[in-house]
C-alpha cells in the first residue's frame, strides 16, 4: 500500500512541483477565457479549474493528466446561462457529475476500445489546430503592437533553446517568469492576464444552487447535463488515451469517468462550472516533467493561491508569454507523422483521420468529430469484413447433391451476397450448406439463411445445414423460421 502511494504521489516530487506551477500559470488565462465564453464571471472558471484539478488528483484514473474548465464544455453552457442564469448552471454541473459517476459504474469507459487509432490521431490533430487558432486573436486582433511578436518569438526561443543548455527547470516556466520580469522592468505596453478579467479575491466556499427543486427544474437542466456528460467524458477519455501514449503507461477509463463525476459535483457546490480533461495543459504537464497525481494537485493549489493572494503579480503576466507556451503545445500535440503516413496508410484510414479533423475544426465540437470518425471507421470495417466472405460449391459424383461451403462473416453488410451465392434453379435432390467456417452475427444474417433454405425447399430440394458453431446456432435457433410451421408464409408475410 505504501509503495503504491509513493509511486502515485511522491516518486517524482521535484518534476511534479515545477510542472504543476507551469500548468497553473497556463490554466489562469484559459479559465478566464472559458468563463467569458460561457457568459459567467471569471471566478466561476477559475474556481472550477481549482476544484476539478484538486479532486481529480485523488479520484481520476490517469496520473499526470490535468483537468479543469474547458472551451468544449463552455460552449454548451451559453444558452443555459443566458436563459436561466448561473444558479441553473451550477445545478447542471452537479447533475453532470452524477451522470458521469453512473457512466463509470456501467463501464462506459470500456467503449474506448471501439475508437480506432485513426480517430484518435484525427482528434489529436484537430485539438492541436484549435489550440493554435485560439492564440491568433492575441497575435492579430485588437491593436497588436510589435512588442507582442517580439515577446512571442522570444518566448518560443527560450522554450526550444533552453533545454539544449539545461533541463533542470521547465523551459515554459522560465519563459513566463523572464518575459513577465522584462515587461514589468521596462513597463512594456502589452496585454496581460489582468486585462482579461478581474481575478477573485476570496477562496471558493460551499454553496447550494438557489433554484426550485422540482420536475420543471430537472427538465431544464437535464438536456444540458446530458450534453456536458457526453462531451466531458469523451474529451477526458480521449485525452487519457493520448497521455497513455506519451508516457507509455495505461489508465483506468472507468475510474476516470467516476473521477470526473466527483470533480464536477465538487465544482458545482463550490461555485464552479463543469469541466473535463484538458489536452493542452496535460501535454504541458508531461513535457514539463509531471508524471504523478501530485502534479495535478499542485497545479490546482498553486492556481488558487496565485489568483487570490498573488493576484497583483499574476495580473502582470504578458499574454504573449502564454501564447508562446500554447503554440509549443500545439506543435507538440500535432501528430506530424500522420502527414508522412498519408501515402503509406490505407485510404480508408486517411479518410477517417481527415474527416475527424475537419468536423472538429469546423464545428469546434469534439463530440461531433469523434462521432463522425467512429461511424466512418465502423462503416469501412463492416465493408471490409463483408468482402472476406465467400461461398464455394461442388457437385457430388452422382449429380444429385450440391455441397456449398460458406467461409466468413454473415451479417447485415454481407447478407445479400450470401443469398446471391446459391443457385436456386439447379435441379438437384439435396443441398448441403457447410457452415463450419462461417459465423452468423445478427437477425439480418438469420433472415438470409431462412430465405436460402426456404427457396431451395420451395423448389423441392432437401436442405441440410452442417457444422454450425455454437454461437451461430444460438441466434439461428432463436430467430430462424425455416424449420417452423408455416415458414414460407411467415417469410413472405415479412416482405
Backbone torsions as a table, in degrees:
resi	resn	phi	psi	omega
1	UNK	NA	-46.2	179.2
2	UNK	-64.4	-35.6	178.3
3	UNK	-64.5	-39.5	179.0
4	UNK	-64.5	-44.6	179.3
5	UNK	-62.2	-44.2	179.4
6	UNK	-63.0	-42.8	-178.9
7	UNK	-65.9	-40.1	-175.8
8	UNK	-82.1	-17.8	-173.4
9	UNK	-126.5	-39.9	-168.0
10	UNK	-119.7	9.4	-177.2
11	UNK	-79.2	-11.4	-176.1
12	UNK	-145.4	47.7	-168.5
13	UNK	-60.2	-44.5	-178.8
14	UNK	-65.0	-48.9	-179.6
15	UNK	-62.3	-40.5	-179.8
16	UNK	-67.8	-36.6	179.9
17	UNK	-65.2	-49.8	180.0
18	UNK	-64.3	-42.6	179.2
19	UNK	-64.2	-39.4	179.7
20	UNK	-62.1	-37.3	178.3
21	UNK	-66.1	-44.5	178.3
22	UNK	-60.2	-46.3	-179.0
23	UNK	-62.0	-41.9	-180.0
24	UNK	-59.6	-42.9	179.0
25	UNK	-64.8	-36.0	179.3
26	UNK	-76.1	-25.8	-179.4
27	UNK	-71.8	-33.4	-171.3
28	UNK	-59.1	-57.1	-178.0
29	UNK	-64.9	-34.0	-179.9
30	UNK	-68.9	-40.7	178.3
31	UNK	-61.6	-40.0	177.3
32	UNK	-65.3	-45.0	-179.4
33	UNK	-62.5	-41.5	-179.5
34	UNK	-69.1	-31.2	175.6
35	UNK	-64.7	-41.1	179.1
36	UNK	-64.3	-41.1	177.6
37	UNK	-59.7	-43.2	-177.9
38	UNK	-75.9	-14.2	179.3
39	UNK	84.9	28.2	-179.9
40	UNK	-123.6	170.7	179.1
41	UNK	-63.8	144.5	-179.4
42	UNK	-53.6	-30.8	-178.0
43	UNK	-65.5	-23.2	179.7
44	UNK	-65.5	-43.4	177.9
45	UNK	-71.5	-37.5	179.7
46	UNK	-68.2	-43.0	176.6
47	UNK	-62.5	-38.7	179.3
48	UNK	-62.6	-47.8	-178.3
49	UNK	-62.9	-38.4	176.6
50	UNK	-63.2	-53.0	-176.6
51	UNK	-61.9	-47.9	-175.3
52	UNK	-66.9	-42.4	-179.8
53	UNK	-62.6	-40.5	-178.9
54	UNK	-71.6	-48.1	-176.2
55	UNK	-67.2	-41.3	-177.3
56	UNK	-67.4	-22.9	176.2
57	UNK	-60.0	-32.8	-179.4
58	UNK	-93.1	-33.2	-170.7
59	UNK	-104.7	-16.0	-173.3
60	UNK	-71.6	166.9	-178.9
61	UNK	-104.4	9.5	-176.2
62	UNK	-142.9	107.0	177.8
63	UNK	-68.1	143.9	177.0
64	UNK	84.5	-0.2	179.4
65	UNK	-99.0	139.7	-176.6
66	UNK	-105.4	134.5	177.4
67	UNK	-125.5	152.9	179.2
68	UNK	180.0	-163.0	176.1
69	UNK	-67.6	136.0	-177.3
70	UNK	-130.4	158.2	179.5
71	UNK	-66.8	-38.0	-179.4
72	UNK	-60.1	-39.6	179.0
73	UNK	-75.2	-39.2	-178.3
74	UNK	-59.8	-38.3	-179.0
75	UNK	-62.2	-29.2	-178.5
76	UNK	-79.4	-11.4	-175.1
77	UNK	-96.2	-13.7	-169.4
78	UNK	-54.7	-51.9	-175.5
79	UNK	-66.4	-41.3	179.9
80	UNK	-60.7	-45.6	179.9
81	UNK	-65.4	-41.8	-177.3
82	UNK	-65.3	-40.3	-174.3
83	UNK	-90.5	-26.4	-173.5
84	UNK	-129.0	-16.4	175.7
85	UNK	97.5	175.6	-173.9
86	UNK	-64.1	-38.7	-175.7
87	UNK	-60.2	-38.6	178.2
88	UNK	-69.5	-31.8	176.4
89	UNK	-65.4	-41.9	178.7
90	UNK	-63.0	-40.5	177.7
91	UNK	-65.3	-40.8	178.3
92	UNK	-64.4	-34.7	177.5
93	UNK	-64.0	-43.6	178.7
94	UNK	-64.4	-44.1	178.8
95	UNK	-64.0	-37.0	175.9
96	UNK	-58.1	-44.8	178.4
97	UNK	-61.2	-41.0	178.8
98	UNK	-62.7	-45.0	-179.7
99	UNK	-64.4	-36.6	179.7
100	UNK	-69.3	-35.3	175.4
101	UNK	-64.0	-42.9	177.0
102	UNK	-60.2	-42.9	178.6
103	UNK	-59.2	-37.3	178.3
104	UNK	-66.6	-39.3	-178.7
105	UNK	-73.0	-27.4	176.6
106	UNK	-93.4	11.5	170.4
107	UNK	62.5	42.3	176.2
108	UNK	-69.0	-22.3	178.9
109	UNK	-61.3	-27.0	-179.6
110	UNK	-68.5	-15.4	178.8
111	UNK	-67.7	-12.7	179.2
112	UNK	-61.4	-22.1	179.9
113	UNK	-68.0	-14.5	178.2
114	UNK	-89.2	-2.5	178.1
115	UNK	-89.9	117.4	-174.7
116	UNK	-72.6	162.4	178.8
117	UNK	-60.1	-35.9	-180.0
118	UNK	-62.6	-38.4	178.6
119	UNK	-68.0	-42.1	179.1
120	UNK	-61.6	-44.6	179.1
121	UNK	-63.9	-42.2	177.1
122	UNK	-61.9	-41.4	177.7
123	UNK	-60.3	-46.8	180.0
124	UNK	-61.6	-47.4	-178.7
125	UNK	-64.3	-39.8	178.7
126	UNK	-63.9	-43.3	178.5
127	UNK	-63.4	-39.6	178.0
128	UNK	-60.8	-42.4	178.8
129	UNK	-65.2	-43.2	179.9
130	UNK	-65.4	-39.3	178.0
131	UNK	-62.3	-42.2	178.9
132	UNK	-66.9	-44.2	-179.9
133	UNK	-62.3	-32.0	179.7
134	UNK	-66.7	-19.0	179.4
135	UNK	-87.2	-15.1	-174.6
136	UNK	-61.9	-39.6	177.9
137	UNK	-57.6	-32.5	178.9
138	UNK	-72.7	-18.9	-176.1
139	UNK	-101.6	-24.0	-170.5
140	UNK	-129.9	-7.8	-175.2
141	UNK	-123.6	154.0	173.1
142	UNK	79.0	42.5	175.7
143	UNK	64.9	49.6	-179.2
144	UNK	-71.0	133.4	179.0
145	UNK	-100.3	173.6	-178.6
146	UNK	-65.7	-22.3	179.4
147	UNK	-59.4	-36.2	-178.2
148	UNK	-61.9	-45.9	-179.0
149	UNK	-67.9	-38.5	179.3
150	UNK	-64.4	-45.0	-179.9
151	UNK	-66.0	-40.5	-179.2
152	UNK	-64.7	-47.3	179.4
153	UNK	-65.3	-39.6	177.3
154	UNK	-63.3	-40.1	177.9
155	UNK	-63.2	-44.1	178.3
156	UNK	-63.8	-36.4	178.2
157	UNK	-63.1	-44.4	179.0
158	UNK	-64.0	-43.9	-176.4
159	UNK	-59.6	-42.3	-173.9
160	UNK	-94.6	-23.2	-177.1
161	UNK	-93.6	-33.3	-177.3
162	UNK	-59.0	-41.4	179.7
163	UNK	-59.9	-20.7	176.7
164	UNK	-71.9	-23.0	-179.6
165	UNK	-95.4	-48.5	-179.9
166	UNK	-156.8	147.4	175.7
167	UNK	-116.6	17.3	-178.0
168	UNK	-64.8	-34.8	-179.8
169	UNK	-125.0	136.3	179.5
170	UNK	-57.6	129.6	-177.7
171	UNK	-62.2	-33.6	176.3
172	UNK	-61.7	-36.3	178.6
173	UNK	-66.3	-43.5	177.7
174	UNK	-61.2	-40.8	179.3
175	UNK	-58.5	-49.5	-178.0
176	UNK	-62.9	-44.8	-178.4
177	UNK	-66.0	-48.1	-176.9
178	UNK	-62.7	-48.0	-177.8
179	UNK	-68.0	-32.5	177.0
180	UNK	-67.0	-43.5	178.5
181	UNK	-61.8	-44.3	179.6
182	UNK	-61.5	-45.1	-179.0
183	UNK	-62.5	-38.1	-178.5
184	UNK	-75.6	-43.1	-177.5
185	UNK	-65.5	-42.4	-176.8
186	UNK	-97.0	5.7	177.0
187	UNK	51.0	49.9	-176.9
188	UNK	-72.3	132.7	178.4
189	UNK	-80.6	91.8	-175.5
190	UNK	-144.8	148.5	-179.0
191	UNK	-64.6	135.1	-177.3
192	UNK	-122.3	174.5	178.0
193	UNK	-59.6	-37.2	-179.9
194	UNK	-62.0	-25.0	179.8
195	UNK	-74.4	-15.1	-176.9
196	UNK	-80.3	-26.9	-179.2
197	UNK	165.8	162.8	-177.8
198	UNK	-74.4	131.2	178.7
199	UNK	-80.9	145.7	-179.7
200	UNK	-67.5	150.7	179.8
201	UNK	-113.1	8.5	178.3
202	UNK	-135.6	155.2	175.0
203	UNK	-72.6	152.2	178.6
204	UNK	-65.8	149.1	-179.8
205	UNK	-125.2	152.1	177.9
206	UNK	-66.5	134.1	177.6
207	UNK	-151.7	152.9	176.4
208	UNK	-100.7	133.0	178.0
209	UNK	-56.4	131.1	-178.3
210	UNK	-85.7	78.2	-178.6
211	UNK	-137.5	157.4	175.6
212	UNK	-68.6	134.1	178.9
213	UNK	-92.7	84.0	-179.1
214	UNK	-147.5	177.0	-177.4
215	UNK	-63.4	-35.5	-179.4
216	UNK	-61.5	-42.0	177.8
217	UNK	-62.8	-43.2	179.5
218	UNK	-60.5	-42.1	-179.4
219	UNK	-67.3	-26.2	177.9
220	UNK	-74.1	-46.1	-172.3
221	UNK	-88.6	-20.9	-174.8
222	UNK	-60.1	-47.0	180.0
223	UNK	-58.7	-39.2	179.3
224	UNK	-69.7	-40.6	179.7
225	UNK	-63.3	-38.7	178.5
226	UNK	-63.9	-44.1	178.6
227	UNK	-63.4	-44.4	179.3
228	UNK	-63.7	-37.0	178.8
229	UNK	-62.2	-49.1	-177.0
230	UNK	-64.1	-51.0	-177.5
231	UNK	-65.7	-41.9	-179.4
232	UNK	-62.2	-45.9	180.0
233	UNK	-69.1	-39.6	-179.3
234	UNK	-61.9	-48.0	-179.4
235	UNK	-66.8	-37.9	-179.2
236	UNK	-66.7	-44.4	-177.5
237	UNK	-70.6	-36.9	176.6
238	UNK	-66.5	-41.2	178.0
239	UNK	-63.8	-39.7	177.6
240	UNK	-60.2	-40.2	178.2
241	UNK	-63.4	-39.8	179.9
242	UNK	-67.1	-44.1	179.0
243	UNK	-66.2	-33.8	173.7
244	UNK	-54.9	-45.8	-179.1
245	UNK	-67.0	-40.9	-177.7
246	UNK	-65.3	-34.5	-174.9
247	UNK	-105.6	-3.6	-178.9
248	UNK	56.2	42.8	177.2
249	UNK	-131.9	177.1	-179.8
250	UNK	-115.7	161.0	179.5
251	UNK	-128.6	161.0	177.4
252	UNK	-99.4	99.4	-173.7
253	UNK	-65.8	-38.9	-179.5
254	UNK	-68.4	-39.0	176.3
255	UNK	-65.4	-34.8	178.4
256	UNK	-63.1	-39.4	176.5
257	UNK	-58.7	-48.6	-179.5
258	UNK	-64.9	-42.2	-179.1
259	UNK	-61.9	-42.9	177.2
260	UNK	-61.1	-37.8	178.9
261	UNK	-63.7	-47.6	178.8
262	UNK	-61.1	-41.1	-179.2
263	UNK	-64.7	-40.3	179.9
264	UNK	-70.9	-35.4	175.3
265	UNK	-61.8	-45.8	177.8
266	UNK	-60.2	-42.8	-179.9
267	UNK	-61.5	-44.1	-179.8
268	UNK	-62.5	-38.6	-179.5
269	UNK	-78.0	-13.7	179.4
270	UNK	-106.2	14.5	176.8
271	UNK	82.2	21.6	-179.9
272	UNK	-109.4	163.4	178.1
273	UNK	-88.3	167.8	178.8
274	UNK	-69.8	147.7	179.4
275	UNK	-145.3	-173.3	-179.6
276	UNK	-162.7	-171.3	178.9
277	UNK	-65.2	149.0	-177.3
278	UNK	-120.5	115.3	-177.7
279	UNK	-65.0	-41.2	-177.8
280	UNK	-62.5	-52.0	-179.2
281	UNK	-67.6	-31.6	177.4
282	UNK	-66.0	-40.7	177.6
283	UNK	-65.9	-42.1	176.4
284	UNK	-57.8	-44.8	-178.6
285	UNK	-60.7	-48.0	-178.8
286	UNK	-64.8	-45.0	-177.8
287	UNK	-70.7	-20.4	178.0
288	UNK	-91.6	0.9	175.6
289	UNK	105.8	1.0	179.0
290	UNK	-73.3	135.6	-178.6
291	UNK	-138.3	-30.5	-174.1
292	UNK	-107.4	-177.4	179.8
293	UNK	-65.6	-22.9	-178.6
294	UNK	-60.9	-34.1	-178.2
295	UNK	-63.5	-39.6	177.6
296	UNK	-67.1	-42.5	179.2
297	UNK	-61.6	-47.2	-178.8
298	UNK	-63.8	-40.3	-179.2
299	UNK	-60.6	-41.2	179.1
300	UNK	-67.9	-44.2	-179.1
301	UNK	-66.0	-45.8	180.0
302	UNK	-63.0	-38.8	179.4
303	UNK	-58.1	-51.7	-175.6
304	UNK	-68.5	-36.2	178.3
305	UNK	-65.5	-39.2	-179.5
306	UNK	-65.5	-49.5	-173.1
307	UNK	-72.8	-24.6	-178.2
308	UNK	-92.9	-44.5	-173.0
309	UNK	-104.7	-22.2	179.3
310	UNK	-118.9	31.0	-173.0
311	UNK	-60.7	-34.0	-179.0
312	UNK	-66.5	-35.5	179.4
313	UNK	-77.4	-44.2	-180.0
314	UNK	-60.6	-37.5	-178.8
315	UNK	-62.9	-19.8	-178.3
316	UNK	-86.2	-5.8	-178.5
317	UNK	-65.3	123.4	179.3
318	UNK	-66.5	136.1	176.8
319	UNK	-63.0	-28.1	179.4
320	UNK	-62.0	-32.6	178.5
321	UNK	-66.3	-42.3	179.4
322	UNK	-72.2	-31.4	175.0
323	UNK	-62.1	-42.5	178.7
324	UNK	-61.0	-41.8	179.2
325	UNK	-64.1	-43.4	-177.8
326	UNK	-71.3	-30.7	174.2
327	UNK	-65.2	-40.2	174.9
328	UNK	-58.9	-42.0	179.5
329	UNK	-62.5	-44.3	-179.5
330	UNK	-61.3	-44.9	-179.6
331	UNK	-64.6	-42.0	-178.3
332	UNK	-73.9	-26.1	-178.8
333	UNK	-78.8	-38.7	-176.2
334	UNK	-61.3	133.2	179.3
335	UNK	-85.7	90.0	-176.0
336	UNK	-66.3	-27.8	178.9
337	UNK	-63.6	-26.7	-180.0
338	UNK	-64.1	-29.1	176.6
339	UNK	-70.5	-41.1	178.9
340	UNK	-68.9	-26.7	-177.5
341	UNK	-84.1	-4.2	-177.9
342	UNK	-58.7	-34.9	-179.6
343	UNK	-79.6	-22.7	-174.2
344	UNK	-97.1	-36.1	-176.2
345	UNK	-75.9	157.2	177.8
346	UNK	-60.0	150.0	-178.3
347	UNK	-58.2	-39.8	-178.4
348	UNK	-62.7	-40.0	178.0
349	UNK	-64.0	-40.8	178.5
350	UNK	-65.2	-39.4	179.0
351	UNK	-63.0	-43.8	179.1
352	UNK	-61.1	-46.1	-178.4
353	UNK	-63.6	-48.9	-177.7
354	UNK	-66.2	-40.3	178.8
355	UNK	-62.3	-41.9	177.8
356	UNK	-60.4	-45.8	178.9
357	UNK	-60.2	-49.5	-174.5
358	UNK	-63.4	-44.1	-178.2
359	UNK	-66.3	-42.5	179.3
360	UNK	-63.9	-45.8	-177.6
361	UNK	-66.5	-41.0	-177.4
362	UNK	-73.3	-35.9	-176.9
363	UNK	-99.0	-15.6	-173.6
364	UNK	57.3	25.4	179.7
365	UNK	-121.6	111.0	-176.2
366	UNK	-64.7	-34.6	-177.9
367	UNK	-63.7	-42.8	-179.9
368	UNK	-61.7	-45.3	-178.1
369	UNK	-62.9	-46.1	-179.8
370	UNK	-66.4	-39.4	178.8
371	UNK	-60.9	-46.0	178.4
372	UNK	-61.9	-43.6	179.9
373	UNK	-62.4	-43.9	179.9
374	UNK	-65.4	-41.7	179.8
375	UNK	-64.6	-42.9	178.1
376	UNK	-63.8	-44.0	179.3
377	UNK	-61.5	-40.9	178.8
378	UNK	-65.2	-40.8	-179.9
379	UNK	-64.4	-45.7	179.5
380	UNK	-65.7	-37.1	179.2
381	UNK	-65.6	-44.6	180.0
382	UNK	-61.7	-41.4	179.4
383	UNK	-64.5	-40.1	-179.0
384	UNK	-68.2	-44.4	-179.9
385	UNK	-64.2	-37.8	-179.6
386	UNK	-62.2	-31.3	-178.2
387	UNK	-74.9	-15.3	-179.6
388	UNK	-80.4	-5.5	-178.8
389	UNK	-88.5	138.8	172.3
390	UNK	-149.0	160.2	-179.1
391	UNK	-127.4	119.5	175.9
392	UNK	-104.8	154.6	-179.3
393	UNK	-144.4	156.4	175.3
394	UNK	-148.9	148.0	-178.4
395	UNK	-99.6	138.3	179.6
396	UNK	-65.1	162.0	-177.6
397	UNK	-61.7	-33.2	179.8
398	UNK	-82.9	-3.7	176.6
399	UNK	75.7	11.0	-176.4
400	UNK	-101.9	-17.1	-175.6
401	UNK	-127.3	130.8	175.4
402	UNK	-109.1	125.6	179.7
403	UNK	-108.6	120.2	177.0
404	UNK	-101.9	131.1	177.5
405	UNK	-112.7	113.1	-177.2
406	UNK	-95.6	126.9	179.8
407	UNK	-124.9	125.2	175.4
408	UNK	120.5	-166.7	-174.3
409	UNK	-99.3	128.8	176.9
410	UNK	-109.5	116.0	178.8
411	UNK	-152.9	-168.8	-170.3
412	UNK	-57.2	-31.5	-177.1
413	UNK	-81.9	-19.0	-177.6
414	UNK	-116.5	2.2	-175.3
415	UNK	-62.2	-42.9	-178.3
416	UNK	-63.3	-43.2	179.4
417	UNK	-66.4	-30.8	176.4
418	UNK	-59.7	-47.2	-179.3
419	UNK	-67.3	-39.9	-177.6
420	UNK	-66.7	-14.8	-177.0
421	UNK	-77.8	-10.6	-176.6
422	UNK	-102.4	145.0	175.7
423	UNK	-101.3	94.7	-175.0
424	UNK	-74.7	-16.2	-178.1
425	UNK	-91.3	-4.4	-178.3
426	UNK	-68.4	135.8	-177.6
427	UNK	-87.1	86.9	175.3
428	UNK	-129.1	156.4	-179.3
429	UNK	-79.4	-32.5	-174.0
430	UNK	-143.1	144.8	174.9
431	UNK	-122.9	128.1	174.0
432	UNK	-108.8	126.4	178.8
433	UNK	-109.5	107.1	-177.4
434	UNK	-85.6	114.8	-176.4
435	UNK	-111.4	19.9	-178.3
436	UNK	-58.8	-34.7	-176.9
437	UNK	-110.5	24.2	179.7
438	UNK	-120.6	158.8	176.6
439	UNK	-140.2	132.2	178.5
440	UNK	-102.3	124.4	-169.9
441	UNK	-102.2	-33.6	-171.1
442	UNK	-143.3	-179.8	-177.6
443	UNK	-65.0	-33.4	177.9
444	UNK	-60.9	-40.8	178.3
445	UNK	-66.2	-41.2	178.2
446	UNK	-63.8	-40.7	178.5
447	UNK	-63.6	-37.1	177.8
448	UNK	-65.4	-39.8	176.8
449	UNK	-63.8	-41.4	176.5
450	UNK	-57.8	-45.9	-178.6
451	UNK	-60.7	-45.0	-177.8
452	UNK	-62.8	-48.7	-178.2
453	UNK	-62.8	-46.2	-176.4
454	UNK	-67.9	-37.2	178.4
455	UNK	-63.7	-41.7	176.7
456	UNK	-62.4	-45.9	-177.1
457	UNK	-66.1	-34.1	178.2
458	UNK	-63.9	-26.4	178.5
459	UNK	-91.5	8.6	176.8
460	UNK	82.7	17.9	-179.3
461	UNK	-99.9	131.9	176.2
462	UNK	-75.8	138.6	-178.0
463	UNK	-122.3	134.0	176.0
464	UNK	-129.1	128.7	177.2
465	UNK	-96.1	130.0	-173.4
466	UNK	-122.9	136.4	165.9
467	UNK	71.6	25.6	-179.9
468	UNK	-68.4	131.9	-179.6
469	UNK	-70.3	166.6	-172.2
470	UNK	-63.2	-42.2	-178.7
471	UNK	-64.2	-44.4	178.2
472	UNK	-64.9	-41.4	-179.2
473	UNK	-60.4	-34.6	-179.2
474	UNK	-63.3	-48.5	-178.5
475	UNK	-73.2	-33.6	178.5
476	UNK	-68.3	-45.4	179.6
477	UNK	-61.0	-33.7	-176.2
478	UNK	-78.9	-39.3	-171.3
479	UNK	-113.3	-16.4	-177.4
480	UNK	-70.1	151.2	-179.4
481	UNK	-122.4	-1.7	-172.7
482	UNK	-66.6	-20.9	178.6
483	UNK	-104.6	9.7	-179.2
484	UNK	-102.8	154.3	179.3
485	UNK	-58.2	140.1	178.3
486	UNK	69.4	29.6	-175.7
487	UNK	-60.8	-42.5	-178.6
488	UNK	-61.4	-47.7	-177.7
489	UNK	-63.3	-40.0	179.9
490	UNK	-65.1	-42.4	-178.8
491	UNK	-66.1	-45.2	-179.9
492	UNK	-67.8	-35.3	179.1
493	UNK	-66.1	-28.2	179.6
494	UNK	-75.2	-5.8	-178.8
495	UNK	-120.7	NA	NA
